[in-house]
Amino acid sequence: MIKMASNGNGNASVATGKANGVSAGRNGLPKIQTQKKQNAICHDDTAPTVKAQTIDELHSLQRKKSAPTTPLDGVQGAFANLTEEERHKQQLQSISASLASLTRETGPKLVRGDPARQSETPRVSHAPDHHFAPTFSASDSSLKFTHVLYNLSPAELYEQAIKYEKGSFITSSGALATLSGAKTGRSPKDKRVVRDDTTEDELWWGKGSPNIEMDEHTFLVNRERAVDYLNSLDKVFVNDQFLNWDPENQIKVRIVSARAYHSLFMHNMCIRPTPEELENFGTPDFTIYNAGQFPCNRYTHYMTSSTSIDLNLGRREMVILGTQYAGEMKKGLFGVMHYLMPKRQILSLHSGCNMGKNGDVALFFGLSGTGKTTLSTDHNRYLIGDDEHCWSDKGVSNIEGGCYAKCIDLSREKEPDIWNAIKFGTVLENVVFDEHTREVDYLDKSVTENTRAAYPIEYIPNAKIPCVGAHPKNVILLACDAFGVLPPVSKLNLAQTMYHFISGYTALVAGTEEGVKEPRATFSACFGAAFIMLHPTKYAAMLASKMEKHGATGWLVNTGWSGGSYGAGSRMKLAYTRKIIDAIHSGQLLTANYKKTEVFGLEIPTEVEGVPSEILDPVNTWSDKKAYKETLLKLGGLFKSNFQVFVNHKIGKDDKLTEEIVAAGPNF
């Protein structure tokens, strides 16, 4: 039994028995006893005391200050040979210039750091004067400080999101779950491009084009609205990052946003600079002003809703109003690359890309549901990227630094790489999770079917870093043909490759209410019509030129139906499609025997290892040959009708190439 007793000094002691003449407690535990020191303070001397007098000092010890400088030996640029204070000042001046109103002489007053940390020392910075801008009287916003949260780490952005953004939670896997507000997808009808003297002739306008025009004045009105909103906030998030893993053709981008969610999303999706690159970043090549929480003024010319995504290629700026969906930033920058890269004779591509152990590179094109992500993610090959690429004279390079994967119906068994990539640092958009365990239910569509995960590409185990490769050997065009008349695989000549690349075909299944419904053909030029800036034939001509120069082979692979249309036939087995892709990678199909199909004139192999030969020609799989022929002619007619918009566009100096491409389509 242990007895508590006073030791005469008012301090308690624990009385225990002694073993071998040494004070000890029960079971050999040490005797607990406190003694009054000379200064009358009772101490526990078992551990050294912390070097802090207050709780605030203790908290400051917890956070180790980042190195103030990084090695800059031999570096030339805006921040070379500057002190830390001078570098910070120049960074703030650059950001202030980005946020400057066009109707005032200076940009906002900026302070580095979180406004919640009152101990931050203000570093005030103004943008240099705009020589053309008139001077107006001071406004309330010009009298306040705007705090800049500059290139925060994922951990810091987690803290900001969870503390200040409703709907932000840490899931059981460590990912950050967020909500994008009322908009859970892109708003293509609200995306506008400034039409000026330059873009008038360069861009694709008119029927079929994704480019909806606006004038310069309207853009500046929306820019002013976005900048004023951002400057009215206590803090803004600023990301300085890169696009394109090819160092000679990298684009410097700056993203100014109001939400930690947006900052973390772009941190993942763009290429993350090293500390050395960041200190020498200088002036960006392109700037995004994301004021998505604030609507546009519907009385402004060209506005048709409270949402507007505006692109000004002359000013190298993008303004977002009225939508918080983060994908607008990603695809907006992709559109910019579709404009800038062809000017350098570099082809921008909406494709997946992987590389074999021997260095052979393949490009995968395909619309939603065709299997582009599944087939380009191959454990036997390195992943260069899943969505956006450039093809230059040196080879291919990924535009992005991350992946933006669909999450609906995600499972560990079907997509283990994506499943395992959803961890700390990953942004989960609009998913539903258990309120107690925080486990995500990927089957739940309560918020939207367009649930997404954005994560750095290095979260994929077989990602190739840096994300560059040699010239592609194979260009694979994927189609999910729900009509069931396209072959599982066809070898294409250059003209056919251009025709099917421009067409960008797949078929969507309408649904099964009240029986089987007709499949619906969908065409998206260059397999990404929503993002291209130039006429599709320009990208197609560049693709054919590069394929011819570097000896690449084009392939059309149908991942859709066999043995009949949707409702009668069945979906092509994924195992067979993988065998076909393997045969393309290995070069086996280059030496196969081929025969030509009717109507589309496609070259199809007579056999592929691991694939039943009878399914290689679709007519063999249909029991009703008449229905097959009727469906084949129907699809051919849909291709012809879609291609009419491109027929009158001349490619090159004469119409010869245009005629070759048209002749490569259905013939009946």
C-alpha positions as CSV (number, residue, x, y, z in Angstrom):
1,M,0.0,0.0,0.0
2,I,1.2,3.5,-0.9
3,K,0.7,6.3,1.6
4,M,0.8,10.1,0.8
5,A,2.5,12.1,3.5
6,S,3.6,15.6,4.1
7,N,7.4,16.1,4.2
8,G,7.1,19.1,6.5
9,N,7.6,21.7,3.8
10,G,4.1,21.5,2.5
11,N,5.2,19.2,-0.4
12,A,3.9,15.7,-0.8
13,S,6.1,12.7,-1.0
14,V,5.3,9.1,-1.8
15,A,6.4,6.6,0.9
16,T,7.5,3.2,-0.4
17,G,9.5,0.3,0.8
18,K,13.3,0.0,0.3
19,A,15.1,-2.7,-1.7
20,N,18.8,-3.4,-1.1
21,G,19.1,0.0,0.7
22,V,17.9,2.0,-2.3
23,S,14.6,3.9,-2.3
24,A,12.2,2.2,-4.6
25,G,8.5,1.9,-5.2
26,R,6.5,-1.2,-5.8
27,N,7.7,-3.5,-8.6
28,G,11.0,-1.7,-8.7
29,L,9.6,1.7,-9.8
30,P,11.6,4.7,-8.7
31,K,10.6,6.6,-5.6
32,I,8.6,9.8,-6.4
33,Q,9.6,12.7,-4.3
34,T,9.8,16.4,-4.7
35,Q,12.1,18.7,-2.7
36,K,11.9,22.4,-2.1
37,K,14.9,24.3,-3.6
38,Q,16.5,27.3,-2.2
39,N,14.4,29.7,-4.3
40,A,11.3,28.0,-2.9
41,I,10.2,26.7,-6.4
42,C,9.4,23.0,-6.8
43,H,11.1,21.6,-9.9
44,D,10.9,18.3,-11.8
45,D,14.5,17.8,-12.9
46,T,14.0,14.7,-15.0
47,A,14.2,16.6,-18.3
48,P,15.7,20.0,-19.4
49,T,13.3,22.9,-19.5
50,V,12.2,24.5,-22.8
51,K,13.9,27.7,-23.8
52,A,10.8,29.8,-23.8
53,Q,9.2,32.2,-21.3
54,T,5.7,32.4,-22.9
55,I,3.4,30.1,-24.9
56,D,3.9,32.3,-28.0
57,E,7.7,31.9,-27.8
58,L,7.2,28.1,-27.5
59,H,5.0,28.2,-30.7
60,S,7.7,30.2,-32.5
61,L,10.3,27.5,-31.6
62,Q,8.0,24.8,-33.1
63,R,8.2,26.3,-36.6
64,K,11.8,26.2,-38.0
65,K,12.4,29.2,-40.3
66,S,13.2,28.2,-43.9
67,A,16.6,29.0,-45.2
68,P,16.5,32.7,-46.1
69,T,18.5,32.3,-49.3
70,T,19.4,29.5,-51.7
71,P,22.7,29.1,-53.5
72,L,22.8,31.5,-56.4
73,D,26.4,31.1,-57.6
74,G,26.6,32.1,-61.2
75,V,22.9,32.8,-61.5
76,Q,21.9,35.7,-63.6
77,G,18.5,37.3,-63.3
78,A,16.1,39.6,-61.5
79,F,17.1,38.3,-58.0
80,A,20.7,37.5,-58.4
81,N,23.2,39.0,-55.8
82,L,20.4,40.4,-53.7
83,T,19.8,40.2,-50.0
84,E,16.8,38.3,-48.7
85,E,15.0,41.6,-47.9
86,E,15.7,42.9,-51.4
87,R,14.5,39.7,-53.0
88,H,11.3,39.8,-51.0
89,K,10.8,43.4,-52.0
90,Q,11.2,42.7,-55.7
91,Q,8.9,39.7,-55.5
92,L,6.2,41.9,-53.8
93,Q,6.7,44.6,-56.4
94,S,6.2,42.0,-59.2
95,I,3.0,40.7,-57.6
96,S,1.8,44.3,-56.9
97,A,2.3,45.0,-60.6
98,S,0.2,42.0,-61.5
99,L,-2.6,43.2,-59.2
100,A,-2.4,46.8,-60.3
101,S,-5.7,48.4,-61.4
102,L,-5.6,50.0,-64.9
103,T,-7.2,53.2,-63.5
104,R,-4.8,53.9,-60.7
105,E,-1.1,54.7,-60.8
106,T,0.1,52.0,-58.4
107,G,-0.7,48.5,-57.4
108,P,-2.0,47.5,-53.9
109,K,0.0,47.6,-50.7
110,L,1.3,44.1,-50.1
111,V,2.5,42.3,-47.1
112,R,4.1,38.9,-47.0
113,G,2.5,36.4,-44.7
114,D,-0.8,35.3,-43.1
115,P,-2.9,38.2,-41.7
116,A,-3.8,35.9,-38.8
117,R,-0.2,36.1,-37.5
118,Q,0.0,39.6,-36.1
119,S,3.7,39.3,-35.5
120,E,4.5,39.6,-39.2
121,T,6.5,42.7,-40.1
122,P,4.8,44.6,-43.0
123,R,6.8,44.9,-46.1
124,V,5.0,47.4,-48.2
125,S,5.4,47.3,-52.0
126,H,3.8,49.2,-54.9
127,A,3.8,48.5,-58.6
128,P,5.7,50.9,-60.7
129,D,3.6,53.7,-62.3
130,H,1.6,52.9,-65.4
131,H,2.6,55.7,-67.8
132,F,-0.8,55.7,-69.5
133,A,-3.1,55.5,-66.5
134,P,-5.0,58.6,-65.2
135,T,-4.8,59.4,-61.5
136,F,-7.9,59.0,-59.3
137,S,-8.5,59.8,-55.7
138,A,-7.6,57.3,-53.1
139,S,-10.0,54.5,-52.4
140,D,-10.6,52.5,-49.2
141,S,-8.8,49.5,-50.7
142,S,-5.7,51.7,-51.3
143,L,-5.4,52.4,-47.6
144,K,-5.3,48.7,-46.5
145,F,-2.7,46.0,-46.7
146,T,-3.3,42.9,-48.8
147,H,-1.4,39.9,-47.4
148,V,0.3,37.7,-49.9
149,L,0.5,33.9,-49.2
150,Y,3.3,33.1,-51.7
151,N,3.9,29.6,-53.0
152,L,2.7,27.9,-49.8
153,S,3.4,24.3,-49.1
154,P,0.6,21.7,-49.1
155,A,0.7,21.5,-45.3
156,E,0.3,25.3,-45.1
157,L,-2.5,25.3,-47.6
158,Y,-4.3,22.5,-45.7
159,E,-4.3,24.7,-42.6
160,Q,-5.7,27.7,-44.5
161,A,-8.4,25.6,-46.2
162,I,-9.5,23.8,-43.0
163,K,-9.6,27.0,-41.0
164,Y,-11.2,29.4,-43.4
165,E,-13.0,27.5,-46.2
166,K,-16.2,25.8,-45.4
167,G,-16.5,22.3,-46.9
168,S,-12.8,21.5,-46.5
169,F,-11.9,18.3,-44.6
170,I,-9.1,15.9,-44.3
171,T,-10.2,12.4,-45.5
172,S,-9.1,9.1,-44.0
173,S,-6.4,8.7,-46.7
174,G,-5.0,12.1,-45.9
175,A,-6.3,13.9,-49.0
176,L,-8.0,17.3,-48.7
177,A,-11.7,17.2,-49.6
178,T,-13.1,20.4,-51.0
179,L,-16.2,21.8,-52.7
180,S,-16.2,23.9,-55.9
181,G,-19.5,25.6,-55.1
182,A,-22.4,25.8,-57.5
183,K,-20.3,24.8,-60.6
184,T,-19.0,21.3,-60.5
185,G,-17.6,21.3,-64.1
186,R,-16.4,23.6,-66.8
187,S,-18.6,26.3,-68.4
188,P,-17.6,26.2,-72.1
189,K,-20.4,28.6,-73.1
190,D,-19.0,31.2,-70.7
191,K,-15.5,31.0,-71.9
192,R,-14.4,34.0,-74.1
193,V,-11.4,35.1,-76.1
194,V,-10.5,38.6,-77.0
195,R,-10.8,39.1,-80.7
196,D,-8.3,41.7,-81.9
197,D,-6.2,42.5,-85.0
198,T,-3.9,39.6,-84.2
199,T,-6.3,36.9,-83.1
200,E,-8.7,37.9,-85.9
201,D,-6.6,36.1,-88.4
202,E,-4.8,33.5,-86.2
203,L,-7.6,31.8,-84.2
204,W,-10.4,29.5,-85.3
205,W,-13.7,31.5,-85.3
206,G,-17.2,30.6,-86.4
207,K,-19.1,27.3,-86.7
208,G,-17.7,24.5,-84.6
209,S,-15.1,26.7,-82.9
210,P,-14.9,26.8,-79.1
211,N,-13.7,30.4,-79.2
212,I,-16.5,32.8,-78.3
213,E,-15.4,36.3,-79.0
214,M,-15.2,39.4,-76.7
215,D,-13.6,42.8,-77.2
216,E,-10.7,44.3,-75.4
217,H,-12.8,46.8,-73.5
218,T,-15.0,44.2,-72.0
219,F,-12.1,42.1,-71.0
220,L,-10.6,45.1,-69.1
221,V,-13.9,45.7,-67.4
222,N,-13.9,42.1,-66.1
223,R,-10.2,42.3,-65.3
224,E,-10.8,45.4,-63.2
225,R,-13.7,43.7,-61.4
226,A,-11.6,40.7,-60.6
227,V,-8.5,42.7,-59.5
228,D,-10.7,45.0,-57.3
229,Y,-12.3,42.0,-55.7
230,L,-8.9,40.4,-55.0
231,N,-7.4,43.6,-53.6
232,S,-10.4,44.0,-51.3
233,L,-9.5,40.8,-49.5
234,D,-7.3,40.5,-46.4
235,K,-5.1,37.9,-48.2
236,V,-4.5,36.4,-51.6
237,F,-2.7,33.2,-52.6
238,V,0.0,33.6,-55.3
239,N,1.6,30.7,-57.1
240,D,4.6,31.1,-59.4
241,Q,5.0,27.9,-61.4
242,F,5.9,26.5,-64.8
243,L,4.3,24.8,-67.8
244,N,6.1,22.3,-70.0
245,W,8.9,20.0,-68.8
246,D,11.0,21.0,-71.8
247,P,13.3,23.6,-70.2
248,E,13.9,25.5,-73.4
249,N,10.1,26.0,-74.0
250,Q,8.9,26.4,-70.4
251,I,6.2,29.1,-69.7
252,K,6.3,31.0,-66.4
253,V,2.7,31.3,-65.0
254,R,1.4,33.3,-62.0
255,I,-1.9,32.3,-60.4
256,V,-3.6,34.8,-58.1
257,S,-6.5,33.3,-56.2
258,A,-8.7,33.8,-53.2
259,R,-8.9,30.2,-52.0
260,A,-6.4,27.7,-50.6
261,Y,-8.2,25.0,-52.6
262,H,-7.3,26.8,-55.8
263,S,-3.7,27.4,-54.8
264,L,-3.2,23.7,-53.8
265,F,-4.9,22.5,-57.0
266,M,-2.5,24.5,-59.2
267,H,0.5,23.6,-56.9
268,N,-0.3,20.0,-57.9
269,M,-1.2,20.6,-61.6
270,C,1.6,22.9,-62.7
271,I,5.3,22.2,-62.5
272,R,6.7,23.1,-59.1
273,P,9.8,25.3,-59.1
274,T,12.9,24.5,-57.1
275,P,13.9,27.1,-54.5
276,E,16.6,28.3,-56.8
277,E,14.1,28.7,-59.7
278,L,11.6,30.5,-57.5
279,E,14.1,33.1,-56.3
280,N,15.0,33.8,-59.9
281,F,11.5,33.7,-61.3
282,G,11.1,37.3,-62.3
283,T,8.1,38.5,-64.4
284,P,5.6,35.8,-65.4
285,D,4.8,35.0,-69.0
286,F,1.1,34.5,-68.2
287,T,-1.1,35.5,-65.3
288,I,-4.5,34.1,-64.0
289,Y,-6.8,36.3,-61.9
290,N,-9.1,33.8,-60.2
291,A,-11.9,35.8,-58.6
292,G,-14.3,32.9,-59.0
293,Q,-16.2,33.6,-55.8
294,F,-17.3,37.0,-57.3
295,P,-19.8,37.1,-60.2
296,C,-19.4,39.1,-63.4
297,N,-21.8,42.0,-64.0
298,R,-24.5,40.6,-66.3
299,Y,-25.1,44.1,-67.7
300,T,-21.6,44.1,-69.1
301,H,-21.5,43.6,-72.9
302,Y,-21.2,39.9,-74.0
303,M,-22.1,38.5,-70.6
304,T,-24.9,35.9,-70.7
305,S,-24.6,34.7,-67.1
306,S,-22.9,35.5,-63.8
307,T,-19.9,33.4,-65.0
308,S,-17.2,34.4,-67.4
309,I,-13.8,32.9,-68.1
310,D,-11.9,35.5,-70.2
311,L,-8.7,35.0,-72.2
312,N,-6.6,37.9,-73.5
313,L,-3.7,36.5,-75.5
314,G,-2.3,39.9,-76.2
315,R,-2.0,40.8,-72.6
316,R,-1.2,37.2,-71.6
317,E,-3.9,37.2,-69.0
318,M,-6.9,35.2,-67.9
319,V,-9.8,36.4,-65.7
320,I,-12.2,34.0,-63.9
321,L,-15.5,35.3,-62.4
322,G,-18.5,33.5,-61.1
323,T,-17.1,29.9,-61.0
324,Q,-14.9,28.2,-58.4
325,Y,-14.4,25.1,-60.4
326,A,-10.6,24.6,-60.4
327,G,-10.5,22.8,-63.8
328,E,-11.1,26.2,-65.5
329,M,-7.6,27.2,-64.6
330,K,-6.0,24.0,-65.9
331,K,-7.9,24.0,-69.2
332,G,-7.5,27.7,-69.6
333,L,-3.7,27.3,-69.5
334,F,-4.0,24.4,-71.9
335,G,-5.7,26.7,-74.4
336,V,-2.8,29.2,-74.0
337,M,-0.3,26.4,-74.8
338,H,-2.4,25.5,-77.9
339,Y,-1.8,29.0,-79.0
340,L,1.8,29.7,-78.0
341,M,3.4,26.3,-78.8
342,P,2.5,26.1,-82.5
343,K,4.1,29.5,-83.0
344,R,7.3,27.8,-82.0
345,Q,6.6,24.9,-84.4
346,I,5.7,22.7,-81.4
347,L,2.6,20.6,-81.5
348,S,0.3,20.8,-78.4
349,L,-1.7,17.6,-77.8
350,H,-4.6,16.5,-75.7
351,S,-3.3,13.0,-75.1
352,G,-1.8,10.5,-72.7
353,C,1.8,9.4,-73.2
354,N,3.9,6.5,-72.0
355,M,7.3,5.0,-72.7
356,G,8.6,1.5,-72.8
357,K,11.7,0.2,-71.1
358,N,13.6,0.5,-74.4
359,G,12.6,4.1,-74.8
360,D,9.8,3.7,-77.3
361,V,7.1,6.3,-76.8
362,A,3.4,6.1,-77.6
363,L,0.7,8.8,-77.7
364,F,-2.9,8.0,-76.7
365,F,-5.8,10.1,-77.9
366,G,-9.4,9.6,-76.8
367,L,-12.5,11.3,-75.5
368,S,-14.1,10.5,-72.1
369,G,-15.0,6.8,-71.8
370,T,-12.6,5.5,-74.4
371,G,-10.0,4.1,-72.0
372,K,-7.3,6.7,-72.5
373,T,-6.2,6.9,-68.9
374,T,-6.6,3.1,-68.3
375,L,-4.6,2.1,-71.4
376,S,-1.9,4.8,-71.1
377,T,-1.3,3.7,-67.4
378,D,0.6,0.5,-67.9
379,H,2.8,-1.0,-65.1
380,N,5.2,-2.3,-67.8
381,R,5.8,1.2,-69.1
382,Y,6.8,4.6,-67.7
383,L,4.1,7.3,-67.5
384,I,5.2,10.6,-69.1
385,G,1.7,12.2,-68.6
386,D,-2.0,11.5,-68.7
387,D,-3.5,14.5,-70.4
388,E,-1.5,17.3,-72.0
389,H,1.7,17.2,-74.0
390,C,4.0,18.9,-76.5
391,W,5.9,17.4,-79.4
392,S,8.9,19.4,-80.4
393,D,12.0,18.8,-82.5
394,K,13.5,17.1,-79.5
395,G,10.7,14.7,-78.6
396,V,7.7,14.8,-76.3
397,S,7.2,16.6,-73.0
398,N,4.4,16.8,-70.5
399,I,2.9,20.2,-70.1
400,E,1.7,19.6,-66.5
401,G,3.2,18.6,-63.2
402,G,0.2,16.6,-62.0
403,C,-2.8,14.4,-62.9
404,Y,-6.5,15.2,-62.7
405,A,-8.2,11.9,-62.4
406,K,-11.9,11.1,-62.4
407,C,-13.0,9.5,-59.1
408,I,-16.5,8.3,-59.8
409,D,-16.8,4.5,-59.1
410,L,-13.0,4.5,-58.3
411,S,-11.8,1.3,-56.6
412,R,-8.5,-0.1,-55.5
413,E,-8.9,-3.1,-57.8
414,K,-9.7,-1.2,-61.0
415,E,-7.3,1.7,-60.6
416,P,-4.7,0.9,-58.0
417,D,-2.3,3.7,-59.0
418,I,-5.0,6.4,-58.8
419,W,-6.3,5.0,-55.5
420,N,-2.9,5.0,-53.9
421,A,-2.2,8.6,-55.2
422,I,-5.1,9.9,-53.1
423,K,-3.1,10.7,-50.0
424,F,-1.7,13.8,-48.2
425,G,-1.3,16.6,-50.7
426,T,-4.0,15.4,-53.1
427,V,-7.1,17.6,-53.7
428,L,-10.4,15.7,-53.8
429,E,-13.1,17.7,-55.5
430,N,-16.8,17.3,-54.6
431,V,-16.6,13.8,-53.1
432,V,-18.9,12.5,-50.4
433,F,-17.4,10.9,-47.3
434,D,-18.5,9.4,-44.0
435,E,-18.9,12.3,-41.5
436,H,-17.2,10.2,-38.7
437,T,-14.5,8.1,-40.3
438,R,-13.9,10.5,-43.3
439,E,-13.8,7.5,-45.6
440,V,-14.7,8.6,-49.2
441,D,-17.6,6.9,-50.9
442,Y,-16.6,7.0,-54.6
443,L,-19.9,5.6,-55.7
444,D,-21.9,8.5,-54.2
445,K,-23.0,11.1,-56.8
446,S,-24.9,13.3,-54.4
447,V,-22.8,16.4,-55.2
448,T,-21.8,15.6,-58.8
449,E,-20.8,12.7,-61.0
450,N,-17.7,14.7,-62.0
451,T,-15.7,14.0,-58.8
452,R,-12.0,14.5,-59.3
453,A,-8.6,14.0,-57.7
454,A,-5.6,16.4,-58.4
455,Y,-2.2,15.1,-57.4
456,P,1.5,15.6,-58.3
457,I,2.6,13.2,-61.1
458,E,5.3,11.8,-58.8
459,Y,2.5,10.2,-56.8
460,I,2.3,7.6,-59.6
461,P,5.0,5.0,-58.9
462,N,6.2,4.5,-62.6
463,A,6.1,8.2,-63.6
464,K,9.1,9.3,-65.6
465,I,10.7,12.3,-64.0
466,P,11.5,14.6,-65.7
467,C,8.4,14.0,-67.8
468,V,10.1,14.0,-71.3
469,G,10.6,11.3,-73.9
470,A,11.9,10.6,-77.4
471,H,9.8,11.0,-80.6
472,P,6.7,8.8,-80.5
473,K,6.8,5.6,-82.5
474,N,3.0,5.0,-82.2
475,V,0.0,7.4,-82.3
476,I,-3.1,5.6,-81.0
477,L,-6.5,7.0,-81.6
478,L,-9.1,5.5,-79.3
479,A,-12.8,5.3,-80.0
480,C,-15.6,3.8,-78.0
481,D,-17.9,2.8,-80.9
482,A,-21.3,2.0,-79.5
483,F,-22.6,1.3,-83.0
484,G,-20.3,-1.8,-83.0
485,V,-19.0,-1.5,-86.6
486,L,-15.5,-0.2,-86.2
487,P,-12.7,-2.9,-86.0
488,P,-10.9,-3.5,-82.7
489,V,-7.7,-2.2,-84.4
490,S,-6.8,-0.7,-87.7
491,K,-3.5,0.5,-89.1
492,L,-3.8,4.1,-90.5
493,N,-1.9,5.8,-93.3
494,L,-1.1,9.5,-92.8
495,A,-4.2,10.8,-94.5
496,Q,-6.4,8.5,-92.5
497,T,-4.6,9.5,-89.3
498,M,-5.3,13.2,-90.1
499,Y,-9.0,12.5,-90.9
500,H,-9.7,10.6,-87.7
501,F,-7.6,13.0,-85.6
502,I,-9.7,15.9,-87.0
503,S,-12.9,14.0,-86.5
504,G,-12.2,12.9,-82.9
505,Y,-15.0,10.4,-82.8
506,T,-16.6,8.4,-80.0
507,A,-20.2,7.4,-79.2
508,L,-22.1,7.9,-76.0
509,V,-24.8,5.6,-74.8
510,A,-28.0,7.5,-74.1
511,G,-29.2,5.1,-71.4
512,T,-31.5,2.2,-70.8
513,E,-34.8,3.7,-69.6
514,E,-37.8,2.0,-71.2
515,G,-35.5,-0.4,-73.1
516,V,-32.4,0.1,-75.3
517,K,-31.8,3.6,-76.7
518,E,-29.8,4.6,-79.8
519,P,-26.1,5.4,-79.3
520,R,-25.2,9.0,-80.0
521,A,-22.1,9.8,-82.1
522,T,-19.9,12.5,-80.6
523,F,-17.1,14.3,-82.5
524,S,-14.5,16.6,-80.9
525,A,-11.9,18.0,-83.2
526,C,-8.3,16.8,-82.3
527,F,-9.9,14.9,-79.4
528,G,-10.1,18.2,-77.5
529,A,-12.2,20.8,-79.4
530,A,-13.0,22.7,-76.3
531,F,-9.4,23.7,-75.8
532,I,-7.9,24.2,-79.2
533,M,-7.3,27.8,-80.4
534,L,-6.3,27.3,-84.1
535,H,-8.2,25.6,-86.8
536,P,-8.1,21.8,-86.3
537,T,-6.4,21.2,-89.7
538,K,-3.4,23.2,-88.5
539,Y,-2.8,20.7,-85.7
540,A,-3.5,17.8,-87.9
541,A,-1.0,19.0,-90.5
542,M,1.7,19.4,-87.8
543,L,0.9,15.9,-86.5
544,A,1.2,14.3,-90.0
545,S,4.5,16.2,-90.6
546,K,6.0,15.0,-87.4
547,M,4.8,11.4,-87.8
548,E,6.2,11.3,-91.3
549,K,9.6,12.8,-90.2
550,H,10.1,10.5,-87.3
551,G,8.5,7.3,-88.7
552,A,5.5,7.1,-86.3
553,T,2.6,4.8,-87.2
554,G,-1.1,5.7,-86.7
555,W,-3.6,3.3,-85.2
556,L,-7.4,3.4,-84.6
557,V,-8.4,1.2,-81.7
558,N,-12.1,0.6,-80.9
559,T,-12.7,0.0,-77.2
560,G,-16.5,0.0,-77.7
561,W,-19.0,-2.7,-78.9
562,S,-18.6,-5.9,-80.8
563,G,-21.2,-8.3,-82.2
564,G,-23.8,-5.6,-82.6
565,S,-24.6,-2.1,-81.4
566,Y,-25.2,-1.2,-77.8
567,G,-28.1,-3.3,-76.5
568,A,-27.4,-6.2,-78.9
569,G,-23.6,-6.7,-78.8
570,S,-21.2,-6.5,-75.9
571,R,-18.4,-4.3,-74.9
572,M,-14.9,-5.2,-76.1
573,K,-13.1,-7.1,-73.4
574,L,-10.4,-5.0,-71.8
575,A,-8.1,-8.0,-71.9
576,Y,-8.3,-8.2,-75.7
577,T,-7.7,-4.4,-76.0
578,R,-4.6,-4.7,-73.8
579,K,-3.3,-7.5,-76.0
580,I,-3.8,-5.3,-79.1
581,I,-2.0,-2.3,-77.4
582,D,0.8,-4.7,-76.4
583,A,1.1,-5.9,-80.0
584,I,1.4,-2.3,-81.1
585,H,4.1,-1.5,-78.6
586,S,6.1,-4.6,-79.4
587,G,6.0,-3.9,-83.2
588,Q,4.2,-7.2,-83.8
589,L,1.4,-5.5,-85.8
590,L,3.9,-3.9,-88.2
591,T,4.6,-7.3,-89.7
592,A,1.1,-8.7,-89.6
593,N,-1.0,-9.5,-92.7
594,Y,-3.8,-7.0,-93.4
595,K,-7.1,-6.8,-95.3
596,K,-9.2,-3.7,-96.1
597,T,-12.8,-3.1,-94.8
598,E,-15.6,-1.6,-96.9
599,V,-16.9,1.9,-96.5
600,F,-14.2,3.2,-94.1
601,G,-11.4,1.5,-96.0
602,L,-9.5,0.5,-92.9
603,E,-6.5,-1.9,-92.9
604,I,-7.2,-4.6,-90.3
605,P,-4.8,-7.4,-89.2
606,T,-5.9,-11.0,-89.8
607,E,-4.5,-12.1,-86.4
608,V,-3.3,-10.7,-83.2
609,E,-1.7,-12.8,-80.5
610,G,-4.1,-13.5,-77.6
611,V,-7.1,-12.1,-79.5
612,P,-9.8,-14.3,-81.3
613,S,-9.3,-13.7,-85.0
614,E,-13.0,-13.8,-85.7
615,I,-13.6,-10.5,-83.8
616,L,-10.9,-8.6,-85.7
617,D,-13.4,-8.0,-88.6
618,P,-16.7,-6.7,-87.1
619,V,-18.9,-8.2,-89.9
620,N,-18.0,-11.7,-88.5
621,T,-19.4,-10.9,-85.1
622,W,-22.9,-9.7,-86.3
623,S,-25.5,-12.4,-86.9
624,D,-27.6,-9.9,-88.9
625,K,-25.4,-8.9,-91.8
626,K,-28.0,-6.6,-93.2
627,A,-28.3,-4.7,-90.0
628,Y,-24.5,-4.5,-89.9
629,K,-24.3,-2.9,-93.3
630,E,-27.1,-0.4,-92.5
631,T,-25.4,0.6,-89.2
632,L,-22.0,0.9,-91.0
633,L,-23.5,3.2,-93.6
634,K,-25.3,5.2,-90.9
635,L,-22.0,5.8,-89.0
636,G,-20.2,6.6,-92.3
637,G,-22.9,9.3,-93.0
638,L,-22.4,10.8,-89.5
639,F,-18.7,11.1,-90.1
640,K,-19.3,12.7,-93.5
641,S,-21.8,15.2,-92.1
642,N,-19.5,16.2,-89.2
643,F,-16.5,16.7,-91.6
644,Q,-18.4,19.1,-93.8
645,V,-17.3,22.1,-91.7
646,F,-13.6,21.2,-92.5
647,V,-13.9,20.5,-96.2
648,N,-13.5,24.1,-97.4
649,H,-10.5,24.8,-95.3
650,K,-7.3,24.8,-97.3
651,I,-4.2,23.2,-95.8
652,G,-0.9,24.2,-97.2
653,K,-0.4,26.1,-100.5
654,D,-3.1,24.3,-102.5
655,D,-6.1,21.9,-101.9
656,K,-4.2,18.7,-102.6
657,L,-3.7,17.7,-98.9
658,T,-7.3,18.7,-98.1
659,E,-8.5,16.4,-100.9
660,E,-6.3,13.6,-99.6
661,I,-7.7,13.9,-96.1
662,V,-11.4,14.0,-97.3
663,A,-10.7,10.9,-99.5
664,A,-9.4,9.1,-96.4
665,G,-12.8,9.1,-94.8
666,P,-15.8,6.9,-95.5
667,N,-16.4,6.2,-99.2
668,F,-19.8,5.1,-100.3
